[in-house]
Amino acid sequence: MRIGRSLPPAAAPIGWVDLWNGVVGAFTPRASVTARQDELRRELDVGHVFPVSSGKAALHLALSALKTLSARTEVVIPAYTCFSVPAAVLKAGLRPVLCDINPSTFDFDHAQLHDVLTPDTLCVVSHHLFGIPSDVERTRAACATRHVFVIEDAAQALDVGGSQPAPGTIGDVGIFSFGRGKNITCGAGGMVVTGSDEIAAAIEAQYRRLPFPTPWEALKDFAALLVMILFIRPRLYWIPAALPFLRLGTTEFPRTIRVRRMSGFKAGLLRNWRRHLVRSNEARSAAAADLADRMRIRSSAHSARPLLRLPILTSSPLEKKRIYLASKARGLGVSIAYPTSIDEIPEMRHTLDGRRFPSATSVASRLVTIPTHQWLLEQDKQALVNLWRHRSA
């Protein structure tokens, strides 16, 4: 067990003022939620915004709405992605279909994408994993002639103010997450966005039925935020990291997905979201570019972008394990990301056709991710660089 300064693998800015804004929002829920909707609608330049309780709840809501617009039942997803994605597909009563990935970008292998689209394909979920943009336009081109919807999973890629369309606004629907460790956070939250009036009407029909969080749930959210504010900082993070029952850094397949509207408390916590986002993304862009340069990682995926975490492919599963264990002993926050490809999740095997996905399997066995958040100091960066340079020692 390590005692002392330890980096969380991912972290988002939040402070005591934000907690106070959350309390104010809890007493003015309608005004607080409406204010966030209006702000995000303007900043993202979309017609419709639906705030909900989490990123996976947002994906479930989007899928449930699209399901009412078509009799199709298949949803194409990357074979390596967040475990919440297939969980949301199953909860919506739809069938996940996997497509292998390009290991350099984590985007679809687009040659294979054409082959997995069928007359029963309802939509394709295109993700921006770790904040690395996927080629959504290319995915849309493949889907357009088949009348297949495109959902952009921008849970790890919230960004505003750029000259290009923001991630999450290129597809038919976009989903975002405000969970712990995302670009900005309210502890747990998410939203669905769309520019389509038809899709918005379908989402609104589902959204109206969503319950508001109960007072007990709001109280638990408050307690969780209080603990997070205290212990997410490197000087104290070693305490929760040392408690095995918290299972920090463990990726598990969600067996249940709670779908609620966003509470006034969480909307209040996001009152200063744009300021936090700009600072957070500036820090992430600089850290990712600096670390990639010093580690001599040459890839278009590692250019100056606000990466949620810096992904690096090791040479072998053994090297991956060695780096992870050394980082854990030194409190450097290296994560193993998602431990398997989607087809190897036990809960998924009965829904799939037994196909193999070699690129996704290879990535899962060799990938580590490096923290990029605002709490990295120069000493942390140098320690991470040294760890990478001496990885074979």
N, C-alpha and C positions, 0 to 999 in steps of 0.2 A: 504493500500500500504506500502510495506516495503522499507525503505531507509537505505542503508548501505551494508556491505559485504553480498553477496548472491552467493551461488554455482549454476552454471549451472548444469542441470541434466546429461549432457554429454558434453565433450569437448576434442579436439585433439590439440596437440602441433603445433603451427605455429607462426612465428615471422617476424620481419622486414626483416631479411636476406632472408627468404623464399619469401617474397613479391618482393624483388629485383630480385631474381632468376626467379620469374614469369615474370617480365618485360623483362628480358633477353630472356626467352623462347618465349615470344610473337614475338620477332624479329628474332628468329631462330626456328620456329615451327617444321620443319621436323627433325632437329637434336635433338631437345629436346624430342619429342615424341618417336623417334627411340631409344634414349638412355634409356628412361624409359622402353620401351618394352624389350630391351636387358637385362637390370638389373633384371627385374621381371622374365623374362624367366629363367635366370640362378638361381636366388634365390629360385624360386618355383619348378625348375626342370621340366618345362613343355615345350612342343614343340611350342606352339603358344599363343600369347598374343594380345588382341585387346582392346586398350584403348578407352573409350567412355565418354559421358557427365555426366553419373550418374549410380548408381547401378541399378535402375529400367530400365534405357536404356540398360544396360548390359543384364539383364534378358530378356527383349523384343528381343534383338538381338539374344540371344541364342535360344529362343523359335522359332523365325522366321526361323532360320537356320534349326533346327531339323524338323520343319514343312515341309521343302522341301525334307526331306529324307524319309518321311512316309506319308501315307494317314490317319493316325490316328489323332484324334482331342481332346482327353482328357488329362488333366494335373492334376495329383494328388498333392495336397498341404496340409500342416498341417492346421487344423481347427483353430488354433491360431498361427498367424504369422504376419509379417509386412504387412500393407494394400497395399503396393506397389506390393506385389507378385501377388495377384489376379488381380490387375489392369493391370499388364504386360501381364498376361495370356489372358485377354479379348482383350487388344490392339493387340495381335498377332493373333486374330481371332480364339482362341482355347477355350475349355470349361473347367473351373475349377471344379475339383471333390475333395471334402473334406474328410480327414481322421482324426479321433480324435487323441488326443495326450496323451502321458504319462506325467502327471502333475509334476512328479519329475525331468524330464529331458527336457521337451518340445519337445522331439523327437516324431515320430509317435508312436501310439499304434500299434505295429507290428503285433499283432493278427488280427487287423482290416485291416491293409494294404493289406494283401493277399486278403481280401474280396472285396476291392474297385478296384483292378486291373482287367481290362476287356480286351477283344480283341481290344478295341478302345483306350487303354491307350498309348499315345505317350511317356510321360515321367513322372517321379516323381521328385518333387523339395524337397530336403532334406536340412533343414536349421540348422545352428549352432547359435541358438538364444542367444543373449547376450554374445556370445563367448563360450557357453557350447557345446562341440562336440556331434553331433548325431552319431548314429551307421550306418555310410554310407555303410560299408561293408555288414551289414545285409540287408540293403535296396537293395543294388546291387544284393545280392543273390536272393532276392525275385523277382527282375526284370529280371534277366539274362535269365531264361528259357522262359520268355514271350517276349523277345527282346524289352524291354522297356528301354529307356534312363534314366540316373540319372543325374540331375543337382544339384550341391552342391551350396546352397546359403550361401556363406561365407562372406556376406556383413558386418557382425559384428564380424568376426573371423580371420582377417589377421594376420598371424604369420609366421615367418621364423626362420631357425636355429635349429629347434628341430630334434631329432633323428628319429621321425616318419614322414610319409608323411604329408605335411602341409595341414591344412583345405582348401578345395577348389580344391585339386588336386587328390582326390580319386575317384570321380565320372567321368562320361563321359565328363562333362563340369563343370567349376566352375565360379561363378560370385562374384565380390568384389565391395565394395563401398569405395569411398574417400570423402563421404559427411561430413558435419559438425557433429562433435561428434563421428565419427568413430575412429578406432585405429589411423589412420593418415588421414589428410585431405588436399584437395586443394579447399575447399569450396563446390564443387559438382563435382563428377567424379566417374568413375567406370571402370571395365575391365572384359572381358571374357577370360578364359584360357581353353585350352584343349590339351591333348596329342594325340588326334586322328587326323590323316591326313584327313580322310574322313569328319569328322565334321568341321575341320578347313577350308576345301575347301568350305563347305556350308556357314560357317560364313563369309569367305572372300568375297563370292559372294554378300552377303547382305551388308557387311562392305563397299565395294567399292561404293555403292550407297548412303552412308550416307554423308550428307553435313558437311562441316566445319562450326564452329560457325561464325556468322557474326561479323563485327567490333563492332556493337552496343551491341551484346551479350557479347563480350569480355570486353567491357567497363563496362557493368553492373556487370560482374564477378569481375572485379578489384574493383569497388566501394563496392560490398558486402564483399569482403575479407578485405578491409580496415576497414570497420565498425566492422567486426567480430574480427579482431585483437585487436581493441580498447576496445570492450565491452564484450568479452567473459570472461575476467578476473573477479574474484569474487568482486573486489572493485568497479567495474562499471556495473556488470551484472544486478544489480537492476534497472538500467535505462531502458533497453529494456524490462525487465520482467514486468515493470509497465505500458507498453503501450499495451492495450488490442487488438488493431488492428493488432499487429504483431503475435498474437495467438501462442506465444511461449509455447511449451509443449503440444500443441493440435495435436492430430492425425486425419488426414482427408484422405478420400479415394481420390487418385489422379484421377482427371477427364481427364487429358491430360498427356501424357508422351512425352517429347521432346527428340528425339533420334538424337544425333550428334556425330561426332568424338571428341576425346579429343583435346582441343586447346593447342597451344604451351605455352600459359600463364599458364594453369593448370599443364601441364607436367613440366614446369620450377619450379612451386611451390613445386613439389614433388622431386626436385633434391636431397635433403638430406633425402629422405623417410626412408631409412633403419635405419639411426641413430635415427630419430624421433620414428620409430616403436619400436626399441629395448627399448628405454627409456620409452616410453608410456606403452608398455606391461609389463615391469618390475614394473612400478608404479601400474598398474592395478592389477597384480597378487598379489603384496604385500598388497594392500589396501583391495582387496576382501577377501583374507585369514584372514587378521587381523580383519576386521569387522565381518566376519562370526564367527570367534572364540569368539570375545567379545560379540556378540549377541546370542551366543550359538545356532547357526543354524547348524544342523548336516545333511549334505546331500552331496553325491558325486558330485553334480552339483556345490558345492561351494568350491571345493578344489582349490589349488593354480594355477589358470589359469588367463590369461589376460582378465577378464570379462569386457565387455564394460560397463555394469552396473550390480550391484549385485541384482538378483531377489529374492524376499522374498514373500511367501504366507502368508497373514494375516489369521486370524480365521474367518472373516466375511466381507461382503461388508461395514458394518458400521465401523469396525475397520480400514479398508483400507481408508475410507473417513476421519476418525479422524486423522490418521497418515499423510495423504497428506496435510490436512488443517493446522495441527500444523507445518509441515515442511515448508509450504509456508509462514507462519507467521514469521518463524525464518530464512528463507533463506537457508535451508539445502539441496535443490535440489532433494528431493524425487519426483519420477515420478510415474504416474499410468500406464505407459507403454501403450500397445494397449488396448483401452477401452472396446472392445467387441470381441467375436469370429467372424470369417469370415462370418458365416451364418447370423449374425445379422447386418451386414453392409447393409443399405437400398439399395445401388446400386447393391448388389450381389443377393438379394432375387429372382429376376426373372430368374437367371441363375441356381439356385440350385433346388434340388428335395424336399425340405421341411424337410429333416432329421435333427435330433438334435444331438448335440455333447457335451455331459454333462461335460466331463473333460475340454474341451476348454472353455466352458461357465463358469465353476467354477473358472478356472484360471483367466479369464478376470475379474471376479467380485471381486477377492481377491488379485491380484498381485500388489505389489509396487516394484520399483527398486531404488537402492541406488547408488549415484555417486561413481566412483572408480578412477577418473582421477587424473592427477598429481597436481592439485591445492588443493587437500584436505590437510588441516593441522591437526595436532593432536587435536586442539580444535574442528575442524569440526567433526572428527571421534568420539570424546567423546560426542559431542552433538547428533550425530546420534544414538550412543549406548544408551544414556539416553532417547532419544525419543522412541526407540524400547522397552526399559525396562518398561517405564511408559505408554505404549500405551493404557492400559485399564483404566487409571486414569481419 
